[in-house]
């Protein structure tokens, strides 16, 4: 039935377009008076033009009606899968992003945007308690700073703590019996000093690595927050792009008509 009506409308538009072309070729092109306002053929052309405009309006109205029915079916289908307005609000209050919700319910971003528009929840980000969250975050940060400061001070003490030299000068009696003992003692002391230097350098590097790990953890947390914000913005951008593409297609269609 729909295909038959579509073919009939197309045939109607073709017939009207042919009539307009015939009038223009037979009467308008060779006309030398150019007094269109008082011409019967001009009134006929306006009548045919109004018919085409009305047909175009009817087709847009039918297309919009079909699209609304399709969206309503999508809404009902998604609600049957468990995603309702209340469920969506609850998930957002729990801190879920639109990307996570789309993946969980296996739907398209455009479908979720349509649902949000139906529910009046475009731009809804969930209930937040900025004061309590900010206070809790401040306490957590202060605690972490205190722990880092205590740890840094302890490591600094360990680094600066001198290592006792266990090498003793050989006695005169031992030197007389073993002349090479003094030379060995000097060599051992030199190695001991080198070991102490490397040990101190290792402690300093460990302290530096600890600070870098803390900075890296903070950066990873910030990256995760930005990824969630980007996902939400991408969802909104896809909806805008789809809207613009539909608008462009509609303008092109009207120009063809």
Secondary structure, DSSP 8 states (H G I E B T S, - for coil): -HHHHHHHHHHHHHHHHHHHHHHIIIIITT-SS--GGG-HHHHHHHHHHHHHHHHHHHHHHHHHHHHHHHHHHHHHHHHHTT--HHHHHHHHHTT--HHHHHHHHT--HHHHHHHHHHHT-TT------HHHHHHHHHHHHHHHHHHHHHHHHHHHHHHHS----------HHHHHH-THHHHHHHHHHHHHHHHHHHHHHHHHHHHHHHHHHHHHHHHHHHHHHHHHHHHHHHHHHHHHHHHHHHHHHHHHHHHH-
